[in-house]
């Protein structure tokens, strides 16, 4: 059986990747935090990512899904050093492991649409100029540049996927979680949220994201960059009102008009490249929200 390392395996996406890939690969899962996998065949290391440790832990492998790293803009503003360590240095250890010990390994690096930063209100294409506006976006861009350097100088096979707004059952942070927590404690009146409500995002269900990761694992890219999104624009007020209606029809959403640092008005992916891989998202936002609310109410 082929072998795969999954870094950041205890995180939201990492756990989903374990579920999907364990039927296809012998899994070596690594995370500094505890990994709550029900699959007894998965080999687990609760350790920092270090290139020599990866060699000892797994030997040579066929693919690495690099899910490790910080995932919020707010954290990067508050703890820029830690965010750099999590998003750049952890990847550098993976690249060095492949360069030194497993040169035929394919790396799938989970980047972010945050590398695009502030752009005109047009779907963002992979060959657009990047213009990050937050420490998180800059760190992801630095990590992407490292990937390109290691491909050009050492021939490492790398696919970068720039995910946009991922959500789904199990996610306990960011907008959907924040909203449902507010709904849960709601008694009467209005519920306030940051922003104007007109901000546009591209919401991708985590199951579709994992499908894309699986597709990229089978694609011989050499080096390539792909957008991980639906290509569908959703305004925050539309999404939050749909969440509210699904949760409780009597909830009224209002926005305070303030904008968080590093939070541009527009993020939506142009998806021609991933469509050409015969991948497409299968879960519509209405269905995904319904599933998320039903899960949240079981907690």
Secondary structure, DSSP 8 states (H G I E B T S, - for coil): --EEEEETTTSHHHHHHHHHHTTTSEEEEE-SS------TTSEEE-S---HHHHHHHH-S-SEEEE--S---HHHHHH-HHHHHIIIIIHHHHHHHHHHHH-TT-EEEEEEEGGGT-S--SS-B-TTS-----SHHHHHHHHHHHHHHHHHHHH--EEEEEEE-EEE-TT--SHHHHHHHHHHHT--SSEEEESS-S--EE-EEEHHHHHHHHHHHHT---SEEEEEES-S--EEHHHHHHHHHHHH-TT-EEEE-----TT--SB--B--HHHHTTT------HHHHHHHHHHHHTT-
